Amino acid sequence: MEGTILELAKICRQKELLCMHDNVDDLIESALNTKLLSINSQCLDKKEQEV
């Protein structure tokens, strides 16, 4: 019984790490998207100023 509980605890820890990993990936993706939008916006502003 104790072995089963330890095994379940180990699985839960692994799942928590996977969830944290997914959250970090989402945060990085969101930050990159925000940066790309900012760069695109700056490029559009420059083009409008040139016209």
N, CA and C of each residue as an Amber inpcrd file, in Angstrom:
protein
   153
   0.8300000  -1.2070000   0.0000000   0.0000000   0.0000000   0.0000000
   0.8730000   1.2700000   0.0000000   1.9090000   1.2440000   0.8280000
   2.7900000   2.4080000   0.9210000   3.4920000   2.6640000  -0.4160000
   3.8790000   1.5820000  -1.0910000   4.5130000   1.7100000  -2.4000000
   3.5860000   2.3510000  -3.4110000   2.3040000   1.9890000  -3.3490000
   1.3120000   2.5580000  -4.2630000   1.1570000   4.0560000  -4.0230000
   1.1250000   4.4370000  -2.7580000   0.9840000   5.8580000  -2.4150000
   2.2030000   6.6380000  -2.9080000   3.3850000   6.0660000  -2.7060000
   4.6000000   6.7330000  -3.1820000   4.6010000   6.8500000  -4.7030000
   4.1380000   5.8030000  -5.3700000   4.0660000   5.8240000  -6.8370000
   3.0890000   6.9040000  -7.3110000   1.9370000   6.9940000  -6.6400000
   0.9530000   8.0350000  -6.9900000   1.5290000   9.4300000  -6.7540000
   2.2500000   9.5940000  -5.6540000   2.8640000  10.8910000  -5.3570000
   3.8750000  11.2530000  -6.4450000   4.6410000  10.2650000  -6.8900000
   5.6280000  10.4870000  -7.9490000   4.9430000  10.9110000  -9.2490000
   3.8550000  10.2390000  -9.6020000   3.1070000  10.5730000 -10.8210000
   2.5410000  11.9890000 -10.7240000   2.0040000  12.3330000  -9.5560000
   1.4400000  13.6800000  -9.3670000   2.5180000  14.7450000  -9.5380000
   3.7060000  14.4960000  -8.9880000   4.8060000  15.4530000  -9.1420000
   5.1750000  15.6180000 -10.6090000   5.2240000  14.5190000 -11.3440000
   5.5560000  14.5920000 -12.7700000   4.5030000  15.3940000 -13.5230000
   3.2320000  15.1780000 -13.1860000   2.1590000  15.9200000 -13.8620000
   2.2350000  17.4010000 -13.5330000   2.5630000  17.7250000 -12.2810000
   2.7090000  19.1300000 -11.9020000   3.8240000  19.7800000 -12.7110000
   4.9420000  19.0570000 -12.8800000   6.0500000  19.6050000 -13.6650000
   5.6300000  19.8170000 -15.1100000   4.8620000  18.8770000 -15.6600000
   4.3900000  19.0320000 -17.0380000   3.4730000  20.2400000 -17.1560000
   2.6020000  20.4280000 -16.1740000   1.6970000  21.5900000 -16.1940000
   2.4980000  22.8800000 -16.1060000   3.4980000  22.9000000 -15.2320000
   4.3350000  24.0930000 -15.1210000   5.0500000  24.3510000 -16.4370000
   5.5270000  23.2890000 -17.0610000   6.2250000  23.4150000 -18.3450000
   5.2890000  24.0010000 -19.3970000   4.0490000  23.5080000 -19.4360000
   3.0670000  24.0330000 -20.3870000   2.7920000  25.5070000 -20.1190000
   2.6710000  25.8720000 -18.8370000   2.4150000  27.2680000 -18.4900000
   3.5720000  28.1590000 -18.9220000   4.7970000  27.6850000 -18.7300000
   5.9700000  28.4630000 -19.1390000   5.9800000  28.6180000 -20.6570000
   5.6820000  27.5260000 -21.3720000   5.6120000  27.6010000 -22.8360000
   4.5700000  28.6200000 -23.2760000   3.4050000  28.6100000 -22.6160000
   2.3430000  29.5600000 -22.9560000   2.7910000  30.9930000 -22.6910000
   3.4810000  31.2020000 -21.5650000   3.9630000  32.5470000 -21.2410000
   4.9770000  33.0380000 -22.2700000   5.8890000  32.1480000 -22.6620000
   6.8960000  32.5200000 -23.6650000   6.2240000  32.8350000 -24.9940000
   5.2820000  31.9860000 -25.3910000   4.5760000  32.2100000 -26.6570000
   3.8180000  33.5330000 -26.6230000   3.1720000  33.8110000 -25.5150000
   2.4200000  35.0550000 -25.3780000   3.3560000  36.2660000 -25.4520000
   4.4970000  36.1700000 -24.7770000   5.4620000  37.2730000 -24.7990000
   6.0020000  37.4940000 -26.2080000   6.2920000  36.4030000 -26.9120000
   6.7900000  36.5290000 -28.2870000   5.7340000  37.1480000 -29.1930000
   4.4850000  36.7260000 -29.0410000   3.4000000  37.2910000 -29.8510000
   3.2550000  38.7800000 -29.5890000   3.3410000  39.1680000 -28.3230000
   3.2290000  40.5800000 -27.9680000   4.3690000  41.3720000 -28.5910000
   5.5790000  40.8170000 -28.5290000   6.7460000  41.4910000 -29.1070000
   6.5940000  41.6260000 -30.6210000   6.1320000  40.5620000 -31.2780000
   5.9340000  40.6210000 -32.7330000   4.8860000  41.6610000 -33.1070000
   3.8050000  41.7180000 -32.3500000   2.7750000  42.7270000 -32.6140000
   3.3440000  44.1300000 -32.4550000   4.1690000  44.3130000 -31.4470000
   4.7830000  45.6120000 -31.2130000   5.7000000  46.0020000 -32.3690000
   6.5060000  45.0510000 -32.8280000   7.4180000  45.3090000 -33.9550000
   6.6220000  45.6340000 -35.2130000   5.5770000  44.8590000 -35.4860000
   4.7460000  45.1090000 -36.6670000   4.0950000  46.4810000 -36.5910000
   3.6360000  46.8430000 -35.4140000   2.9980000  48.1410000 -35.2290000
   3.9940000  49.2690000 -35.4900000   5.2240000  49.1080000 -35.0050000
   6.2560000  50.1250000 -35.2280000   6.5730000  50.2560000 -36.7150000
   6.6430000  49.1220000 -37.4070000   6.9170000  49.1510000 -38.8540000
   5.8010000  49.8760000 -39.5960000   4.5570000  49.6060000 -39.2190000
   3.4230000  50.2760000 -39.8630000   3.4590000  51.7770000 -39.5970000
   3.8080000  52.1530000 -38.3610000   3.8990000  53.5720000 -38.0230000
   4.9540000  54.2680000 -38.8800000   6.1000000  53.6190000 -39.0800000
   7.1660000  54.2100000 -39.8930000   6.7230000  54.3670000 -41.3390000
   6.0280000  53.3550000 -41.8600000   5.5540000  53.4240000 -43.2490000
   4.5470000  54.5560000 -43.4130000   3.6780000  54.7360000 -42.4260000
   2.6810000  55.8080000 -42.5020000   3.3560000  57.1740000 -42.4560000
   4.4330000  57.2860000 -41.6680000   5.1490000  58.5590000 -41.5770000
   5.8540000  58.8890000 -42.8920000   6.3100000  57.8490000 -43.5980000
   7.0010000  58.0630000 -44.8700000   6.0390000  58.5060000 -45.9600000
   4.7840000  58.0920000 -45.8570000   3.7930000  58.4010000 -46.9030000
   3.2800000  59.7870000 -46.7880000
